[in-house]
Amino acid sequence: MKKPTLYQATIEKSINCPQCGDTLPLYFKWSKLVQCPSCKSSIFLEDKSVILLGDSSALSPEPSLINIQEPFIFEKKSYLPLGKIRYSYGRGFWEEWFLKGEANQEFWLSIDEGDFALEQEAKITMPFHNIHKLTLGKSYGTYVVTEIGEGECVGFTGELPENISVGKLHQYAHLSEGGSSLITVESSSSKRMKVFKGNWIDPFKITKVYG
Ligand SMILES: [Zn+2]
């Protein structure tokens, strides 16, 4: 069997941390937010300027199948995890991992107590513009609302293609079609509703790449 081609974690550009001056390599051309590995400052990248957001709530490291800058393979495609956002829902938390795909696409891997969903932002026009209009069990075409939840954004590590709002409430809803197919709508107080499409995936089919 032909092995899938792996790509290296290549540095797209480097900046200097405005707080500690350390060199900060960026692995994604369109990253908007990065945490300095040395001083843990959050740095917002706006066009050519670099804005210090102050100390970010550093996330305690958790044992994880997925690790920043360690590529993995799923269904013959490789993905490079570059950052993660953590959301708390009181007694626990879930994480949204930002992954760079083989052709520089943005993917999001949501990990919630062993449930893995791999999705991409999709240009799908939903028949509603407010996530609060959704109720569990309601159908939209072939999709049914199967989960509605919310959590507080508690922090991030690595680099992200968007800014986050620590402390802000984040709402989401899953719409399922049966099988593994999934649509997720997300809404944070300050931002427009976003729509993602993808699949629930089997974490046992994720292969780690070492070397
Ligand atoms: Zn720094």
Boltz pocket constraint, residues with backbone or C-beta under 6 A from the ligand:
constraints:
  - pocket:
      binder: B
      contacts: [[A, 17], [A, 18], [A, 19], [A, 20], [A, 21], [A, 22], [A, 36], [A, 37], [A, 38], [A, 39], [A, 40], [A, 41]]
      max_distance: 6.0
